[in-house]
């Protein structure tokens, strides 16, 4: 299954406390996601590679990506976040 790529304008991020720091989350398709990596537009290939790698390690619907004119963000379902990698 392909990782969904959605416009960042279609999601509403929120902040939450986890592992002694403030994390960024979002709501999408009746699930909560945590940002695991934010890449600049020129680093988009890294974002896609990370999303693919994480999707191979987790359920098909555990990873989504958002895109804007300046950056790409890889999100993991909060229930699946045992591993988080960065660009």
N, CA, C and O atoms as CSV, one atom per row, in Angstrom:
chain,resi,resn,atom,element,x,y,z
A,1,UNK,N,N,0.846,-1.189,0.000
A,1,UNK,CA,C,0.000,0.000,0.000
A,1,UNK,C,C,0.884,1.243,0.000
A,1,UNK,O,O,1.906,1.290,0.685
A,2,UNK,N,N,0.486,2.237,-0.765
A,2,UNK,CA,C,1.230,3.486,-0.819
A,2,UNK,C,C,0.924,4.349,0.401
A,2,UNK,O,O,-0.203,4.379,0.894
A,3,UNK,N,N,1.934,5.037,0.867
A,3,UNK,CA,C,1.753,5.955,1.989
A,3,UNK,C,C,0.941,7.151,1.507
A,3,UNK,O,O,1.304,7.781,0.514
A,4,UNK,N,N,-0.157,7.474,2.199
A,4,UNK,CA,C,-0.943,8.641,1.784
A,4,UNK,C,C,-0.130,9.930,1.879
A,4,UNK,O,O,0.578,10.150,2.861
A,5,UNK,N,N,-0.230,10.770,0.870
A,5,UNK,CA,C,0.396,12.089,0.860
A,5,UNK,C,C,-0.732,13.097,0.801
A,5,UNK,O,O,-1.474,13.157,-0.179
A,6,UNK,N,N,-0.859,13.892,1.857
A,6,UNK,CA,C,-1.963,14.845,1.944
A,6,UNK,C,C,-1.421,16.254,2.135
A,6,UNK,O,O,-0.312,16.439,2.635
A,7,UNK,N,N,-2.191,17.219,1.744
A,7,UNK,CA,C,-1.809,18.621,1.923
A,7,UNK,C,C,-1.811,18.958,3.407
A,7,UNK,O,O,-2.724,18.580,4.140
A,8,UNK,N,N,-0.788,19.665,3.835
A,8,UNK,CA,C,-0.720,20.063,5.245
A,8,UNK,C,C,-1.850,21.023,5.615
A,8,UNK,O,O,-2.138,21.220,6.796
A,9,UNK,N,N,-2.484,21.613,4.619
A,9,UNK,CA,C,-3.608,22.515,4.877
A,9,UNK,C,C,-4.863,21.754,5.293
A,9,UNK,O,O,-5.802,22.354,5.816
A,10,UNK,N,N,-4.890,20.443,5.067
A,10,UNK,CA,C,-6.072,19.640,5.385
A,10,UNK,C,C,-6.032,19.014,6.770
A,10,UNK,O,O,-6.972,18.321,7.161
A,11,UNK,N,N,-4.953,19.249,7.520
A,11,UNK,CA,C,-4.843,18.685,8.858
A,11,UNK,C,C,-4.669,19.806,9.882
A,11,UNK,O,O,-4.212,20.903,9.563
A,12,UNK,N,N,-5.043,19.498,11.100
A,12,UNK,CA,C,-4.865,20.444,12.186
A,12,UNK,C,C,-3.910,19.831,13.201
A,12,UNK,O,O,-4.263,18.874,13.889
A,13,UNK,N,N,-2.712,20.372,13.296
A,13,UNK,CA,C,-1.776,19.829,14.261
A,13,UNK,C,C,-2.152,20.231,15.686
A,13,UNK,O,O,-2.870,21.206,15.909
A,14,UNK,N,N,-1.649,19.457,16.636
A,14,UNK,CA,C,-1.828,19.781,18.051
A,14,UNK,C,C,-0.554,19.384,18.775
A,14,UNK,O,O,0.281,18.664,18.226
A,15,UNK,N,N,-0.405,19.847,19.994
A,15,UNK,CA,C,0.760,19.519,20.813
A,15,UNK,C,C,0.325,18.616,21.953
A,15,UNK,O,O,-0.786,18.742,22.468
A,16,UNK,N,N,1.233,17.677,22.355
A,16,UNK,CA,C,0.964,16.829,23.500
A,16,UNK,C,C,2.288,16.494,24.187
A,16,UNK,O,O,3.360,16.601,23.592
A,17,UNK,N,N,2.187,16.091,25.438
A,17,UNK,CA,C,3.357,15.803,26.248
A,17,UNK,C,C,3.641,14.302,26.213
A,17,UNK,O,O,2.760,13.493,26.506
A,18,UNK,N,N,4.882,13.927,25.852
A,18,UNK,CA,C,5.287,12.517,25.841
A,18,UNK,C,C,6.803,12.450,25.964
A,18,UNK,O,O,7.516,13.245,25.353
A,19,UNK,N,N,7.294,11.500,26.755
A,19,UNK,CA,C,8.727,11.295,26.947
A,19,UNK,C,C,9.434,12.589,27.368
A,19,UNK,O,O,10.488,12.947,26.841
A,20,UNK,N,N,8.825,13.264,28.319
A,20,UNK,CA,C,9.394,14.487,28.912
A,20,UNK,C,C,9.607,15.645,27.942
A,20,UNK,O,O,10.467,16.497,28.165
A,21,UNK,N,N,8.829,15.674,26.874
A,21,UNK,CA,C,8.902,16.830,25.975
A,21,UNK,C,C,7.597,17.007,25.217
A,21,UNK,O,O,6.763,16.104,25.157
A,22,UNK,N,N,7.445,18.172,24.652
A,22,UNK,CA,C,6.245,18.476,23.870
A,22,UNK,C,C,6.424,17.907,22.468
A,22,UNK,O,O,7.432,18.163,21.808
A,23,UNK,N,N,5.434,17.132,22.020
A,23,UNK,CA,C,5.442,16.495,20.713
A,23,UNK,C,C,4.381,17.153,19.827
A,23,UNK,O,O,3.471,17.815,20.328
A,24,UNK,N,N,4.499,16.972,18.520
A,24,UNK,CA,C,3.494,17.459,17.580
A,24,UNK,C,C,2.667,16.278,17.095
A,24,UNK,O,O,3.207,15.243,16.706
A,25,UNK,N,N,1.353,16.447,17.125
A,25,UNK,CA,C,0.454,15.407,16.653
A,25,UNK,C,C,-0.558,15.970,15.673
A,25,UNK,O,O,-0.634,17.181,15.469
A,26,UNK,N,N,-1.329,15.086,15.071
A,26,UNK,CA,C,-2.423,15.487,14.178
A,26,UNK,C,C,-3.474,14.387,14.176
A,26,UNK,O,O,-3.210,13.246,14.556
A,27,UNK,N,N,-4.672,14.759,13.739
A,27,UNK,CA,C,-5.787,13.829,13.605
A,27,UNK,C,C,-6.027,13.599,12.120
A,27,UNK,O,O,-6.140,14.549,11.345
A,28,UNK,N,N,-6.104,12.305,11.722
A,28,UNK,CA,C,-6.355,11.964,10.321
A,28,UNK,C,C,-7.025,10.601,10.279
A,28,UNK,O,O,-6.549,9.659,10.912
A,29,UNK,N,N,-8.108,10.485,9.551
A,29,UNK,CA,C,-8.850,9.223,9.386
A,29,UNK,C,C,-9.156,8.542,10.723
A,29,UNK,O,O,-8.903,7.351,10.903
A,30,UNK,N,N,-9.695,9.310,11.637
A,30,UNK,CA,C,-10.104,8.799,12.951
A,30,UNK,C,C,-8.967,8.205,13.764
A,30,UNK,O,O,-9.207,7.360,14.626
A,31,UNK,N,N,-7.735,8.628,13.511
A,31,UNK,CA,C,-6.588,8.199,14.304
A,31,UNK,C,C,-5.724,9.392,14.652
A,31,UNK,O,O,-5.800,10.443,14.015
A,32,UNK,N,N,-4.900,9.215,15.672
A,32,UNK,CA,C,-3.956,10.246,16.088
A,32,UNK,C,C,-2.561,9.855,15.622
A,32,UNK,O,O,-2.157,8.698,15.741
A,33,UNK,N,N,-1.834,10.824,15.094
A,33,UNK,CA,C,-0.494,10.605,14.566
A,33,UNK,C,C,0.493,11.542,15.244
A,33,UNK,O,O,0.137,12.636,15.682
A,34,UNK,N,N,1.744,11.091,15.320
A,34,UNK,CA,C,2.833,11.899,15.847
A,34,UNK,C,C,3.810,12.177,14.723
A,34,UNK,O,O,4.106,11.291,13.921
A,35,UNK,N,N,4.318,13.412,14.657
A,35,UNK,CA,C,5.342,13.751,13.670
A,35,UNK,C,C,6.635,13.046,14.051
A,35,UNK,O,O,7.104,13.171,15.182
A,36,UNK,N,N,7.213,12.304,13.108
A,36,UNK,CA,C,8.479,11.620,13.375
A,36,UNK,C,C,9.631,12.245,12.605
A,36,UNK,O,O,10.792,12.041,12.959
A,37,UNK,N,N,9.328,13.004,11.557
A,37,UNK,CA,C,10.379,13.684,10.808
A,37,UNK,C,C,9.775,14.823,10.003
A,37,UNK,O,O,8.688,14.703,9.437
A,38,UNK,N,N,10.506,15.927,9.965
A,38,UNK,CA,C,10.138,17.059,9.126
A,38,UNK,C,C,11.338,17.336,8.232
A,38,UNK,O,O,12.451,17.546,8.715
A,39,UNK,N,N,11.102,17.333,6.925
A,39,UNK,CA,C,12.158,17.548,5.945
A,39,UNK,C,C,11.814,18.766,5.099
A,39,UNK,O,O,10.646,19.030,4.816
A,40,UNK,N,N,12.832,19.496,4.703
A,40,UNK,CA,C,12.606,20.629,3.817
A,40,UNK,C,C,12.222,20.114,2.429
A,40,UNK,O,O,12.415,18.939,2.117
A,41,UNK,N,N,11.683,20.995,1.612
A,41,UNK,CA,C,11.274,20.593,0.263
A,41,UNK,C,C,12.415,19.949,-0.525
A,41,UNK,O,O,12.179,18.947,-1.199
A,42,UNK,N,N,13.653,20.485,-0.470
A,42,UNK,CA,C,14.743,19.815,-1.190
A,42,UNK,C,C,15.087,18.425,-0.629
A,42,UNK,O,O,15.718,17.627,-1.322
A,43,UNK,N,N,14.686,18.130,0.601
A,43,UNK,CA,C,14.939,16.825,1.206
A,43,UNK,C,C,13.770,15.861,1.020
A,43,UNK,O,O,13.698,14.846,1.713
A,44,UNK,N,N,12.864,16.155,0.110
A,44,UNK,CA,C,11.651,15.344,-0.031
A,44,UNK,C,C,11.945,13.870,-0.295
A,44,UNK,O,O,11.187,13.004,0.142
A,45,UNK,N,N,13.034,13.574,-1.002
A,45,UNK,CA,C,13.383,12.178,-1.256
A,45,UNK,C,C,13.653,11.444,0.059
A,45,UNK,O,O,13.257,10.289,0.213
A,46,UNK,N,N,14.324,12.103,1.006
A,46,UNK,CA,C,14.570,11.505,2.326
A,46,UNK,C,C,13.256,11.224,3.035
A,46,UNK,O,O,13.098,10.180,3.667
A,47,UNK,N,N,12.312,12.155,2.932
A,47,UNK,CA,C,11.005,11.971,3.575
A,47,UNK,C,C,10.286,10.765,2.979
A,47,UNK,O,O,9.734,9.950,3.718
A,48,UNK,N,N,10.286,10.643,1.665
A,48,UNK,CA,C,9.627,9.504,1.021
A,48,UNK,C,C,10.318,8.184,1.384
A,48,UNK,O,O,9.652,7.176,1.620
A,49,UNK,N,N,11.646,8.194,1.429
A,49,UNK,CA,C,12.372,6.976,1.808
A,49,UNK,C,C,12.066,6.564,3.241
A,49,UNK,O,O,11.872,5.382,3.523
A,50,UNK,N,N,12.024,7.540,4.145
A,50,UNK,CA,C,11.696,7.241,5.532
A,50,UNK,C,C,10.274,6.707,5.651
A,50,UNK,O,O,10.033,5.732,6.364
A,51,UNK,N,N,9.340,7.335,4.962
A,51,UNK,CA,C,7.953,6.870,5.004
A,51,UNK,C,C,7.846,5.434,4.486
A,51,UNK,O,O,7.132,4.615,5.065
A,52,UNK,N,N,8.548,5.134,3.407
A,52,UNK,CA,C,8.518,3.776,2.862
A,52,UNK,C,C,9.114,2.786,3.858
A,52,UNK,O,O,8.542,1.723,4.099
A,53,UNK,N,N,10.269,3.136,4.438
A,53,UNK,CA,C,10.922,2.248,5.396
A,53,UNK,C,C,10.024,1.984,6.606
A,53,UNK,O,O,9.888,0.838,7.036
A,54,UNK,N,N,9.420,3.020,7.151
A,54,UNK,CA,C,8.537,2.851,8.307
A,54,UNK,C,C,7.290,2.050,7.940
A,54,UNK,O,O,6.810,1.245,8.738
A,55,UNK,N,N,6.768,2.268,6.741
A,55,UNK,CA,C,5.566,1.524,6.341
A,55,UNK,C,C,5.862,0.037,6.179
A,55,UNK,O,O,4.964,-0.790,6.333
A,56,UNK,N,N,7.111,-0.312,5.869
A,56,UNK,CA,C,7.494,-1.714,5.782
A,56,UNK,C,C,7.579,-2.368,7.160
A,56,UNK,O,O,7.426,-3.583,7.284
A,57,UNK,N,N,7.822,-1.560,8.195
A,57,UNK,CA,C,7.981,-2.066,9.557
A,57,UNK,C,C,6.681,-2.081,10.345
A,57,UNK,O,O,6.608,-2.729,11.389
A,58,UNK,N,N,5.664,-1.392,9.877
A,58,UNK,CA,C,4.420,-1.220,10.621
A,58,UNK,C,C,3.222,-1.569,9.744
A,58,UNK,O,O,3.380,-1.907,8.571
A,59,UNK,N,N,2.035,-1.486,10.314
A,59,UNK,CA,C,0.811,-1.715,9.553
A,59,UNK,C,C,0.748,-0.772,8.366
A,59,UNK,O,O,1.341,0.307,8.387
A,60,UNK,N,N,0.029,-1.178,7.333
A,60,UNK,CA,C,-0.090,-0.370,6.119
A,60,UNK,C,C,-0.597,1.040,6.378
A,60,UNK,O,O,-0.171,1.984,5.712
A,61,UNK,N,N,-1.496,1.193,7.333
A,61,UNK,CA,C,-2.083,2.512,7.565
A,61,UNK,C,C,-1.429,3.267,8.715
A,61,UNK,O,O,-1.992,4.255,9.186
A,62,UNK,N,N,-0.258,2.834,9.184
A,62,UNK,CA,C,0.395,3.462,10.331
A,62,UNK,C,C,1.160,4.734,9.965
A,62,UNK,O,O,1.473,5.536,10.845
A,63,UNK,N,N,1.467,4.929,8.675
A,63,UNK,CA,C,2.296,6.054,8.247
A,63,UNK,C,C,1.537,6.906,7.230
A,63,UNK,O,O,0.912,6.380,6.309
A,64,UNK,N,N,1.597,8.225,7.407
A,64,UNK,CA,C,1.090,9.169,6.413
A,64,UNK,C,C,2.111,10.292,6.272
A,64,UNK,O,O,2.960,10.491,7.141
A,65,UNK,N,N,2.014,11.015,5.173
A,65,UNK,CA,C,2.875,12.176,4.950
A,65,UNK,C,C,2.022,13.388,4.645
A,65,UNK,O,O,0.963,13.286,4.026
A,66,UNK,N,N,2.502,14.541,5.092
A,66,UNK,CA,C,1.872,15.795,4.693
A,66,UNK,C,C,2.904,16.592,3.897
A,66,UNK,O,O,4.111,16.451,4.096
A,67,UNK,N,N,2.405,17.422,3.002
A,67,UNK,CA,C,3.281,18.227,2.162
A,67,UNK,C,C,2.785,19.663,2.125
A,67,UNK,O,O,1.583,19.929,2.099
A,68,UNK,N,N,3.745,20.582,2.123
A,68,UNK,CA,C,3.446,22.001,1.917
A,68,UNK,C,C,4.479,22.521,0.918
A,68,UNK,O,O,5.310,21.759,0.425
A,69,UNK,N,N,4.425,23.784,0.631
A,69,UNK,CA,C,5.383,24.361,-0.316
A,69,UNK,C,C,6.805,24.344,0.225
A,69,UNK,O,O,7.760,24.373,-0.551
A,70,UNK,N,N,6.962,24.299,1.555
A,70,UNK,CA,C,8.295,24.400,2.151
A,70,UNK,C,C,8.807,23.130,2.812
A,70,UNK,O,O,10.012,22.994,3.024
A,71,UNK,N,N,7.914,22.191,3.144
A,71,UNK,CA,C,8.384,21.000,3.850
A,71,UNK,C,C,7.464,19.794,3.674
A,71,UNK,O,O,6.317,19.911,3.242
A,72,UNK,N,N,8.005,18.652,4.020
A,72,UNK,CA,C,7.277,17.384,4.062
A,72,UNK,C,C,7.390,16.862,5.490
A,72,UNK,O,O,8.430,17.016,6.131
A,73,UNK,N,N,6.331,16.251,5.980
A,73,UNK,CA,C,6.345,15.698,7.326
A,73,UNK,C,C,5.875,14.250,7.280
A,73,UNK,O,O,4.872,13.930,6.642
A,74,UNK,N,N,6.609,13.382,7.962
A,74,UNK,CA,C,6.245,11.972,8.078
A,74,UNK,C,C,5.595,11.792,9.444
A,74,UNK,O,O,6.131,12.223,10.465
A,75,UNK,N,N,4.428,11.147,9.444
A,75,UNK,CA,C,3.640,10.951,10.664
A,75,UNK,C,C,3.433,9.462,10.903
A,75,UNK,O,O,3.246,8.692,9.961
A,76,UNK,N,N,3.468,9.071,12.160
A,76,UNK,CA,C,3.215,7.691,12.541
A,76,UNK,C,C,2.061,7.657,13.536
A,76,UNK,O,O,1.959,8.507,14.420
A,77,UNK,N,N,1.186,6.650,13.376
A,77,UNK,CA,C,0.114,6.488,14.352
A,77,UNK,C,C,0.717,6.442,15.742
A,77,UNK,O,O,1.729,5.779,15.965
A,78,UNK,N,N,0.108,7.133,16.660
A,78,UNK,CA,C,0.646,7.178,18.016
A,78,UNK,C,C,0.751,5.779,18.597
A,78,UNK,O,O,1.681,5.506,19.357
A,79,UNK,N,N,-0.154,4.900,18.273
A,79,UNK,CA,C,-0.090,3.524,18.774
A,79,UNK,C,C,1.056,2.718,18.157
A,79,UNK,O,O,1.391,1.643,18.656
A,80,UNK,N,N,1.659,3.225,17.076
A,80,UNK,CA,C,2.713,2.490,16.370
A,80,UNK,C,C,4.076,3.151,16.495
A,80,UNK,O,O,4.999,2.773,15.773
A,81,UNK,N,N,4.232,4.101,17.362
A,81,UNK,CA,C,5.431,4.954,17.362
A,81,UNK,C,C,6.623,4.386,18.122
A,81,UNK,O,O,7.402,5.173,18.660
A,82,UNK,N,N,6.808,3.115,18.200
A,82,UNK,CA,C,7.923,2.546,18.950
A,82,UNK,C,C,9.270,2.929,18.368
A,82,UNK,O,O,10.285,2.878,19.062
A,83,UNK,N,N,9.287,3.317,17.081
A,83,UNK,CA,C,10.533,3.766,16.456
A,83,UNK,C,C,10.283,5.077,15.723
A,83,UNK,O,O,9.316,5.196,14.970
A,84,UNK,N,N,11.135,6.042,15.939
A,84,UNK,CA,C,11.028,7.316,15.217
A,84,UNK,C,C,12.405,7.685,14.681
A,84,UNK,O,O,13.386,7.714,15.424
A,85,UNK,N,N,12.465,7.966,13.388
A,85,UNK,CA,C,13.709,8.338,12.751
A,85,UNK,C,C,13.589,9.773,12.263
A,85,UNK,O,O,12.477,10.263,12.063
A,86,UNK,N,N,14.694,10.444,12.072
A,86,UNK,CA,C,14.671,11.831,11.628
A,86,UNK,C,C,15.460,11.985,10.344
A,86,UNK,O,O,16.326,11.168,10.033
A,87,UNK,N,N,15.156,13.034,9.601
A,87,UNK,CA,C,15.909,13.352,8.377
A,87,UNK,C,C,17.241,13.964,8.767
A,87,UNK,O,O,18.040,14.310,7.896
